[in-house]
Amino acid sequence: MLRSWIHRSPWVVALILLVAISGVVEAQQYGGTLRVATEGDPVHLDLMIVTASNASTIGQHVFDTLFVLDENSAPIPLLLESYERSEDGTYVSFTLRQGVLFHNGEELDAGDVIASLRRWLEYGVRGQVMAPHVVDILASATDKYKFSIVFSAPFAPMENLFAWNNGGPCIYLQEVAEVAGAEPIAEADYIGTGPYKFAEWVPGQYLRLVRFDDYQSPRGASTGYGGQRNAFIDELLFIPVPEAATRVAGVRAGDYDYAIRLPQDLYPDLQANLAINTHLLTPPSFMQIFRNTKKGLMVNDKLFQAIRMALDFEPILQSTYGTLYELNGALFPPGSIWYSDAGTELYNRADPEAAMALAREAGYNGETIRYVVSTTYHEHYNTGTVVADQLTRAGFNIDLQLYDWATVVQYRANPDLWDLFSSGHGPVPDPTLITCLNPNYPGWWDTARKTALVDEFTTTTGFDERYAVWEDLQALLYEEGSMIKTGDGYILNISSAERVGGIDVEHQPALLFPYFWNAWMK
C-alpha cells in the first residue's frame, strides 16, 4: 500500500529526500556566532591555577588535556595516541598524537607536555595531589612525541587528574610553561591546541573565541568531552550578564543563545516553554561551607562540628536549588561507584541547642565569626544568607561579608581575613579531585591522619581496597575536615531551541562545564 502510494506520488519522494537532506545539512552546517550569557567574567583563563567553573567552561575550548572524561565520567585519551604502565605501576610511558597544532601553528610535542606538567605539579591547584608521588618526568632521546613519568609508587588516580581541566594540567606551549610561575599567564599566552582560539577580551562586555581551522580532532565517536569534536560555529561570545533574570529574558528575546546558571525555581516554567531547551548538569553539584584550619576561631574541631550540628540543610537546599536537590551528606551521589554513607550519621542534625552546648564546650563565648560569601553566583548567595541566618538564630555571632567572586578568591587565600567561606563544587570522577583533600586549597586541611589516608588512597590500585580507604577518609572529614557539604543540587542552563542545535544530545550529555564543539547555529 505504502509502495503504491509513493509510486503514484514521485513529488512526495522528492520532498521527503529534500527534508532529509536539509536536516543533515543543518546538523552539520558551519557558521554563525553563539552568544553565551554567563554570570560574570572569569578571573583569568590560566586553568592550572583556577577552579572557577566559568574559567573551565571557556578555557576548555582553547586548551586541551592529555585525557578527558567520556559520557560515563571515565577518562579516555585526548592528546595521547597511547600510554602504558610498567608491571609494578611506577613507570608510565606516553605517546602523543602526531600533527596536533597549537594556535600559533607550532606542532605539539613532548617538550610542551613536560614543561606544562612540571609547572602544574609545582603551582597547579590540583598538581600538589600528584606532585609528592612523582620522581621525574623524562623526555625520549629518540622520539619527540614520547615521554614518561616515574612515580615513587603506583599512582591510581593519574588518568582522572590528567582529564580534569579545572585546576588541572592543561597543555601550554613549552616557552610559556617554562617561564610561568605561580601568577596567571598573560592573555597573549592563551595559546592552546583546542577547537577554538582566544581572540579578544573586553572585560564587562565579552570574551571572544574563534574557530581554529587547523584543529586536529581526536578520532572516534563523540562521547562526553571526548571523541570527535567539530567546531561548526565561527565564534563563541561569552557575555557577562550578572542578573539571572536578564540572562533568561535575553535568551527569550534572541539577544543570547545560551545562558548559564539560572535560578532552579524557574525550571518548571522554562521546561514548559517549547522555544527553550533546559539543561540540568549531571551528575549533581554541591555547595560547601569551608572553615579556616590555619588561624582564628575555626581551627577548633569541636566548634566546626557545632556549626554543622546547628544547620538544617533542607531549607538551605530549597533556597539554593528550588526543587532540584537531594539531601545527601556523602561526597558522591547514590549510584556513583564512590558513594558511601560513612560519617553521614552526623549530617543534617539540625539541632541548634545541642550545637550551642557543643560550641560552649569548645570554648566559644560569642566571638565574631567572619563568613565570606559571593554575590556573583546565586547558589553561593542563597546558601550563605540562609546559613548565616540559621547560625545567628542558633546563637553564633556571624559577620556575613558579601563580595563578588573575584574578591572572595582573594580573601580566602589569606588566612588572616576569614573564618568561614562558601563555595560550590562540581561532580568529579575520583575523590582525589575533591578540593578539600588538597592541603593547599583554602581551608588547608593537613592533619597527619588525613595525609596518611590520602597517601594510602592514591597508591592503592585495587578498587575494593581504595573504596575502603575512601570510606575512612569521608568519615574523617566529618570529624576534623575543612568542609561542610549542604547536599546535592542540579545546575540549570538553557539554550534557544530555535537557534541552536547539537547541545545535550545522546552520548554528549549536559556535563558540569558546557561545551560547544559539535553544536551548530540553525
C-alpha positions as CSV (number, residue, x, y, z in Angstrom):
1,M,0.0,0.0,0.0
2,L,2.8,2.4,1.0
3,R,4.9,1.5,-2.0
4,S,1.9,2.0,-4.3
5,W,1.2,5.5,-2.9
6,I,4.8,6.5,-3.3
7,H,4.9,5.2,-6.8
8,R,1.9,7.4,-7.7
9,S,3.4,10.5,-5.9
10,P,7.0,11.0,-7.0
11,W,6.9,14.6,-5.8
12,V,6.4,13.3,-2.3
13,V,9.6,11.3,-2.6
14,A,11.4,14.3,-3.7
15,L,10.0,16.4,-0.8
16,I,11.0,13.6,1.7
17,L,14.5,13.5,0.3
18,L,14.8,17.3,0.4
19,V,13.7,17.4,4.0
20,A,16.1,14.6,5.0
21,I,19.0,16.3,3.2
22,S,18.2,19.7,4.7
23,G,18.2,18.1,8.1
24,V,21.7,16.7,7.6
25,V,23.0,19.9,6.2
26,E,21.5,21.9,9.1
27,A,23.1,19.5,11.6
28,Q,26.5,19.9,10.0
29,Q,26.5,23.5,8.8
30,Y,29.3,25.9,9.6
31,G,29.0,29.5,10.5
32,G,27.4,31.9,12.9
33,T,28.1,33.3,16.4
34,L,27.0,31.6,19.6
35,R,26.3,34.2,22.3
36,V,26.6,32.7,25.8
37,A,25.3,34.7,28.7
38,T,27.5,33.9,31.8
39,E,27.2,35.0,35.4
40,G,30.4,37.2,35.1
41,D,33.9,37.4,33.7
42,P,36.3,34.7,34.6
43,V,39.2,35.8,36.8
44,H,41.6,34.6,34.0
45,L,42.0,31.6,31.7
46,D,45.1,30.0,33.2
47,L,43.2,26.8,34.0
48,M,46.1,25.2,36.0
49,I,45.7,27.7,38.9
50,V,41.9,28.4,39.0
51,T,38.9,26.3,39.9
52,A,36.2,28.7,38.8
53,S,33.6,26.9,36.6
54,N,33.3,29.8,34.2
55,A,37.0,29.7,33.5
56,S,36.9,26.0,32.9
57,T,33.8,26.3,30.6
58,I,35.5,28.9,28.4
59,G,39.1,27.6,28.7
60,Q,38.3,24.0,27.7
61,H,37.6,25.2,24.2
62,V,41.1,26.7,24.0
63,F,43.3,24.3,26.0
64,D,43.4,20.5,25.8
65,T,44.4,18.0,28.4
66,L,46.0,14.6,27.9
67,F,42.8,12.8,28.8
68,V,39.1,13.9,29.0
69,L,36.0,12.3,30.5
70,D,33.6,10.3,28.4
71,E,29.8,10.3,28.9
72,N,30.2,7.9,31.8
73,S,32.8,10.1,33.5
74,A,35.6,7.6,32.6
75,P,38.9,9.0,31.4
76,I,39.8,8.5,27.8
77,P,42.8,9.9,25.8
78,L,42.6,13.2,24.1
79,L,46.1,14.4,23.1
80,L,47.5,10.9,23.6
81,E,47.9,8.2,21.0
82,S,48.6,5.6,23.6
83,Y,50.1,5.0,27.1
84,E,51.4,2.0,29.0
85,R,52.2,1.3,32.7
86,S,55.1,-0.9,33.8
87,E,54.2,-4.1,35.6
88,D,54.9,-2.6,39.0
89,G,52.9,0.6,38.1
90,T,55.7,3.1,38.8
91,Y,56.7,3.8,35.3
92,V,54.2,5.1,32.7
93,S,55.2,5.8,29.1
94,F,53.1,8.0,26.8
95,T,52.9,8.6,23.1
96,L,51.3,11.8,21.8
97,R,49.1,12.1,18.7
98,Q,51.1,13.5,15.8
99,G,50.1,16.5,13.8
100,V,48.3,18.3,16.7
101,L,48.9,22.0,16.2
102,F,48.9,24.9,18.6
103,H,47.0,28.0,17.6
104,N,50.3,29.7,16.5
105,G,51.0,26.9,14.1
106,E,53.6,25.0,16.2
107,E,53.2,21.3,16.5
108,L,52.6,19.8,19.9
109,D,55.5,17.7,21.2
110,A,56.7,16.1,24.4
111,G,58.6,19.3,25.3
112,D,55.3,21.2,25.6
113,V,53.8,18.5,27.7
114,I,56.7,18.1,30.1
115,A,57.0,21.8,30.7
116,S,53.3,22.1,31.3
117,L,53.2,19.1,33.7
118,R,56.2,20.5,35.6
119,R,54.6,23.8,36.1
120,W,51.3,22.2,37.1
121,L,53.0,20.0,39.7
122,E,54.7,23.0,41.3
123,Y,51.9,25.6,41.1
124,G,48.7,24.0,39.9
125,V,45.7,23.9,42.1
126,R,45.4,20.1,41.9
127,G,49.1,19.5,41.0
128,Q,50.0,19.0,44.6
129,V,47.8,15.9,44.8
130,M,50.2,14.2,42.4
131,A,53.5,16.1,43.0
132,P,54.7,14.1,46.1
133,H,54.4,10.9,44.1
134,V,56.4,12.0,41.0
135,V,60.1,11.1,40.9
136,D,60.7,12.5,37.4
137,I,59.3,13.3,34.0
138,L,61.5,12.1,31.2
139,A,61.8,13.0,27.5
140,S,62.6,10.4,24.9
141,A,66.1,10.7,23.4
142,T,64.8,9.5,20.0
143,D,61.1,10.4,19.6
144,K,59.7,13.9,20.2
145,Y,56.2,12.5,20.7
146,K,57.2,10.3,23.6
147,F,57.7,11.0,27.3
148,S,57.4,9.1,30.6
149,I,56.6,9.7,34.2
150,V,58.4,7.8,37.1
151,F,56.3,7.5,40.2
152,S,57.6,6.5,43.7
153,A,54.7,4.1,43.9
154,P,51.7,3.2,41.8
155,F,49.5,6.3,41.4
156,A,46.0,5.1,40.8
157,P,44.1,8.4,40.0
158,M,46.6,9.6,37.3
159,E,44.2,9.4,34.4
160,N,41.4,11.2,36.2
161,L,43.7,14.0,37.3
162,F,45.0,14.4,33.8
163,A,41.5,14.5,32.4
164,W,40.3,17.4,34.7
165,N,40.9,20.9,33.3
166,N,39.6,22.6,36.4
167,G,42.8,23.4,38.2
168,G,44.3,20.7,36.1
169,P,47.2,20.1,33.7
170,C,46.2,21.8,30.5
171,I,48.9,21.8,27.9
172,Y,50.6,25.1,27.1
173,L,53.5,26.0,24.7
174,Q,56.8,25.0,26.2
175,E,58.1,28.5,26.1
176,V,55.0,29.7,28.0
177,A,55.0,27.0,30.6
178,E,58.8,27.1,31.3
179,V,58.7,30.8,32.4
180,A,55.3,30.8,34.1
181,G,55.3,30.7,37.9
182,A,52.5,31.0,40.4
183,E,51.0,34.0,38.7
184,P,48.4,33.7,35.9
185,I,49.8,33.6,32.4
186,A,49.2,36.7,30.2
187,E,46.3,36.8,27.6
188,A,49.0,36.8,24.9
189,D,49.9,33.3,26.0
190,Y,46.4,31.9,25.8
191,I,47.6,29.6,23.0
192,G,46.3,26.1,23.1
193,T,45.5,23.2,20.8
194,G,41.7,23.2,21.2
195,P,39.0,23.7,18.6
196,Y,38.7,27.4,19.3
197,K,41.4,30.0,19.8
198,F,41.4,33.1,22.0
199,A,40.7,36.3,20.1
200,E,39.9,39.1,22.4
201,W,38.6,40.0,25.9
202,V,36.8,43.2,26.7
203,P,36.1,42.8,30.5
204,G,32.5,43.5,31.3
205,Q,31.4,43.2,27.7
206,Y,32.5,39.9,26.1
207,L,35.3,37.3,25.7
208,R,35.5,36.1,22.1
209,L,36.9,32.8,20.8
210,V,37.1,31.9,17.1
211,R,37.3,28.6,15.3
212,F,40.7,27.2,14.9
213,D,40.6,26.0,11.3
214,D,43.7,23.7,11.7
215,Y,42.3,21.9,14.8
216,Q,43.1,18.2,14.8
217,S,40.2,16.3,16.4
218,P,40.7,13.0,18.2
219,R,39.2,10.0,16.4
220,G,36.2,8.0,17.5
221,A,32.5,8.8,18.1
222,S,31.7,11.8,20.3
223,T,31.2,10.8,23.9
224,G,31.1,13.3,26.8
225,Y,34.0,15.7,26.5
226,G,35.8,13.2,24.2
227,G,35.8,11.7,20.7
228,Q,35.1,13.7,17.6
229,R,35.0,17.4,18.1
230,N,33.7,19.6,15.3
231,A,34.0,23.4,15.5
232,F,30.9,24.2,13.4
233,I,30.3,27.7,14.9
234,D,32.6,30.5,13.7
235,E,32.9,32.3,17.0
236,L,31.8,31.9,20.6
237,L,31.0,35.1,22.6
238,F,30.9,34.7,26.4
239,I,29.0,37.7,27.6
240,P,28.9,38.6,31.4
241,V,25.3,39.1,32.5
242,P,25.2,39.2,36.3
243,E,21.4,39.3,36.6
244,A,19.9,35.9,36.1
245,A,16.5,37.4,35.0
246,T,18.3,39.3,32.3
247,R,20.0,36.1,31.1
248,V,16.7,34.4,30.8
249,A,15.0,37.3,29.1
250,G,17.9,37.6,26.7
251,V,17.5,34.0,25.5
252,R,13.8,34.5,25.1
253,A,14.3,37.8,23.2
254,G,17.1,36.5,20.9
255,D,19.9,38.5,22.5
256,Y,21.6,35.4,23.7
257,D,21.6,31.8,22.5
258,Y,22.7,30.0,25.7
259,A,22.5,31.1,29.4
260,I,24.4,29.6,32.3
261,R,23.4,29.1,36.0
262,L,19.9,30.1,36.3
263,P,17.7,30.0,39.5
264,Q,16.4,26.5,39.8
265,D,12.9,27.7,40.8
266,L,12.5,28.8,37.2
267,Y,12.8,25.2,35.9
268,P,9.1,24.3,35.6
269,D,8.2,27.4,33.5
270,L,11.3,27.1,31.4
271,Q,10.8,23.4,30.8
272,A,7.2,24.1,29.6
273,N,8.5,26.7,27.0
274,L,8.9,24.9,23.6
275,A,11.2,27.7,22.4
276,I,13.6,26.9,25.3
277,N,15.8,23.8,25.9
278,T,16.6,23.2,29.5
279,H,19.9,21.5,30.6
280,L,20.3,20.0,34.0
281,L,24.0,19.5,34.5
282,T,24.9,16.0,35.7
283,P,26.0,14.4,37.9
284,P,24.7,16.9,40.7
285,S,26.9,19.5,42.2
286,F,27.0,20.7,45.8
287,M,27.6,23.7,47.9
288,Q,30.2,23.8,50.7
289,I,31.0,25.7,53.8
290,F,34.7,25.9,54.4
291,R,36.4,26.6,57.7
292,N,39.8,28.1,58.2
293,T,42.0,25.4,59.9
294,K,45.1,27.7,59.9
295,K,44.1,30.7,62.0
296,G,41.3,32.0,64.1
297,L,38.3,30.5,65.9
298,M,37.6,27.8,63.4
299,V,40.8,25.8,64.0
300,N,38.8,24.2,66.8
301,D,37.4,20.8,65.6
302,K,34.5,20.9,68.2
303,L,33.4,24.4,67.0
304,F,33.5,23.1,63.4
305,Q,31.3,20.2,64.5
306,A,29.0,22.6,66.4
307,I,28.5,24.8,63.3
308,R,27.5,21.7,61.2
309,M,25.2,20.4,64.0
310,A,23.2,23.7,64.0
311,L,22.3,23.6,60.4
312,D,19.1,22.4,58.8
313,F,20.1,21.6,55.2
314,E,16.6,21.2,53.7
315,P,15.6,24.9,53.8
316,I,19.2,25.7,52.7
317,L,18.9,23.5,49.7
318,Q,15.4,24.7,48.9
319,S,16.6,28.3,48.8
320,T,19.6,27.3,46.6
321,Y,18.1,24.8,44.2
322,G,14.3,25.1,44.4
323,T,13.0,21.5,43.9
324,L,16.2,20.3,42.1
325,Y,18.0,19.0,45.2
326,E,18.6,15.9,47.2
327,L,19.6,15.6,50.9
328,N,22.9,13.7,50.7
329,G,25.8,14.0,53.1
330,A,28.0,11.7,51.1
331,L,30.5,13.4,48.9
332,F,29.3,11.3,45.9
333,P,25.7,10.8,44.8
334,P,23.9,7.5,45.1
335,G,24.7,5.4,42.1
336,S,28.3,6.5,41.9
337,I,30.9,3.9,42.4
338,W,32.3,6.1,45.2
339,Y,29.0,6.6,47.1
340,S,29.3,5.7,50.8
341,D,27.3,6.7,53.9
342,A,30.4,6.6,56.1
343,G,30.2,9.5,58.6
344,T,26.8,10.7,57.4
345,E,25.0,9.9,60.6
346,L,26.3,13.4,61.6
347,Y,24.7,15.0,58.5
348,N,21.7,17.3,58.9
349,R,21.4,17.1,62.6
350,A,19.5,20.4,62.7
351,D,19.9,20.7,66.4
352,P,20.8,24.3,67.4
353,E,20.5,23.8,71.1
354,A,22.9,20.8,71.1
355,A,25.1,22.8,68.7
356,M,25.4,25.7,71.1
357,A,26.2,23.4,74.0
358,L,29.0,21.8,72.0
359,A,30.2,25.3,71.0
360,R,30.4,26.4,74.6
361,E,32.2,23.1,75.4
362,A,34.7,24.1,72.6
363,G,35.3,27.4,74.4
364,Y,33.1,29.6,72.2
365,N,32.0,32.8,74.0
366,G,30.2,34.7,71.3
367,E,33.2,35.9,69.4
368,T,32.6,37.2,65.8
369,I,32.8,34.5,63.1
370,R,33.6,36.1,59.7
371,Y,31.7,34.4,56.9
372,V,32.7,35.4,53.4
373,V,30.1,34.7,50.6
374,S,30.0,35.6,46.9
375,T,27.2,37.6,45.4
376,T,28.2,36.6,41.8
377,Y,26.6,33.2,41.9
378,H,23.0,32.8,43.2
379,E,23.8,29.4,44.7
380,H,26.6,30.9,46.8
381,Y,24.5,33.9,47.9
382,N,21.3,32.0,48.7
383,T,23.3,29.3,50.6
384,G,25.3,31.9,52.5
385,T,22.4,34.1,53.6
386,V,20.3,31.2,54.9
387,V,23.3,29.6,56.6
388,A,24.1,32.9,58.3
389,D,20.5,33.3,59.4
390,Q,20.3,29.8,60.9
391,L,23.7,30.2,62.7
392,T,22.7,33.6,64.1
393,R,19.4,32.3,65.4
394,A,21.2,29.4,67.0
395,G,23.3,31.9,69.0
396,F,26.5,32.3,66.9
397,N,27.8,35.8,66.2
398,I,28.1,35.8,62.4
399,D,29.6,38.6,60.4
400,L,28.3,37.9,56.9
401,Q,30.6,39.6,54.4
402,L,29.3,39.7,50.8
403,Y,31.7,40.2,47.9
404,D,31.9,39.4,44.2
405,W,33.6,36.1,43.4
406,A,37.0,37.6,42.4
407,T,37.2,39.3,45.9
408,V,36.2,36.1,47.6
409,V,39.0,34.3,45.8
410,Q,41.5,36.9,47.1
411,Y,40.1,36.9,50.6
412,R,40.1,33.1,51.0
413,A,43.8,32.9,50.1
414,N,44.7,34.9,53.2
415,P,44.1,33.0,56.5
416,D,44.0,36.3,58.4
417,L,40.8,37.5,56.7
418,W,38.1,34.9,57.2
419,D,36.7,32.1,59.4
420,L,34.2,30.6,57.0
421,F,33.5,30.9,53.3
422,S,31.1,29.3,50.9
423,S,32.0,27.7,47.5
424,G,30.5,25.3,45.0
425,H,31.9,22.0,43.9
426,G,31.0,20.1,40.7
427,P,31.0,16.4,40.2
428,V,34.4,14.7,39.9
429,P,35.4,11.2,38.7
430,D,37.8,10.4,41.6
431,P,37.8,11.5,45.2
432,T,41.4,12.9,44.9
433,L,39.9,15.7,42.8
434,I,37.7,17.0,45.7
435,T,39.3,20.3,46.7
436,C,39.1,19.9,50.5
437,L,41.5,17.0,50.2
438,N,44.2,19.3,48.8
439,P,46.2,20.7,51.7
440,N,47.0,23.8,49.7
441,Y,43.3,24.7,49.0
442,P,41.9,27.4,51.3
443,G,40.8,25.6,54.4
444,W,44.1,23.9,54.4
445,W,43.1,20.6,55.9
446,D,46.5,19.0,56.6
447,T,46.5,16.7,59.6
448,A,48.7,13.6,59.9
449,R,45.7,11.2,59.8
450,K,44.3,12.8,56.7
451,T,47.7,12.8,54.9
452,A,48.3,9.2,55.7
453,L,44.8,8.2,54.4
454,V,45.2,10.2,51.2
455,D,48.7,8.7,50.6
456,E,47.2,5.2,51.1
457,F,44.3,6.0,48.8
458,T,46.4,7.3,45.9
459,T,49.0,4.5,46.0
460,T,46.5,1.7,46.3
461,T,45.4,0.2,42.9
462,G,42.6,-2.2,43.6
463,F,39.2,-0.6,43.6
464,D,37.9,-2.5,46.7
465,E,40.9,-1.5,48.7
466,R,40.7,2.1,47.5
467,Y,37.0,2.2,48.4
468,A,37.7,1.0,52.0
469,V,40.2,3.8,52.4
470,W,37.8,6.3,50.9
471,E,35.2,5.4,53.5
472,D,37.7,6.1,56.2
473,L,38.5,9.5,54.6
474,Q,34.9,10.5,54.3
475,A,34.3,9.6,58.0
476,L,37.4,11.6,59.0
477,L,36.0,14.6,57.0
478,Y,33.1,14.7,59.4
479,E,35.4,14.6,62.4
480,E,38.2,17.0,61.5
481,G,37.8,18.2,57.9
482,S,37.7,21.7,56.5
483,M,34.4,21.5,54.7
484,I,30.7,21.0,55.4
485,K,28.5,19.7,52.5
486,T,24.9,21.0,52.3
487,G,23.6,18.4,49.8
488,D,23.3,17.7,46.1
489,G,21.7,20.1,43.6
490,Y,21.4,20.5,39.9
491,I,22.7,23.5,38.0
492,L,20.2,24.8,35.4
493,N,21.3,26.1,32.0
494,I,19.1,26.9,29.0
495,S,19.5,27.4,25.2
496,S,17.3,28.6,22.4
497,A,15.6,25.6,20.7
498,E,15.0,27.7,17.7
499,R,18.6,29.0,17.1
500,V,21.0,26.3,18.5
501,G,21.3,22.6,17.8
502,G,23.7,19.8,18.9
503,I,23.7,20.6,22.6
504,D,22.8,18.0,25.2
505,V,22.4,15.1,22.8
506,E,22.9,11.4,23.0
507,H,26.5,10.5,24.2
508,Q,27.2,14.2,24.9
509,P,25.0,14.9,27.9
510,A,24.9,18.2,29.8
511,L,28.0,18.0,32.0
512,L,29.5,20.4,34.5
513,F,31.3,22.6,32.0
514,P,29.1,23.2,29.0
515,Y,30.9,22.6,25.7
516,F,30.0,24.0,22.3
517,W,32.0,21.9,19.8
518,N,29.6,19.7,17.8
519,A,26.9,22.4,18.3
520,W,25.7,24.5,15.4
521,M,23.6,27.6,14.7
522,K,20.3,26.9,12.9
